[in-house]
Amino acid sequence: MNKKLVGRLACPVCLSELRLTVLDEVGETIVEGSLICGSCGVSYSVCESTPSLLPGDATPLVGQAP
């Protein structure tokens, strides 16, 4: 996933902005990381440069209810 794409993505549930956390990157490409929705309190994974933004794939953040 290209870093420039993050500004165009939104939470699929509430349409809020997503915050990117990068675990691995190559140049401008995010290889591993997560996209976090502060409004919903969930995280969506980025694996092998592909974001998984299906509501059923969301992982609740620690200490927050989905």
Summary of the structure (lengths in Angstrom):
residues: 66
radius of gyration: 11.2
end to end distance: 25.0
largest distance: 34.7
contacts: 172
relative contact order: 0.23
helix: 14%
strand: 45%
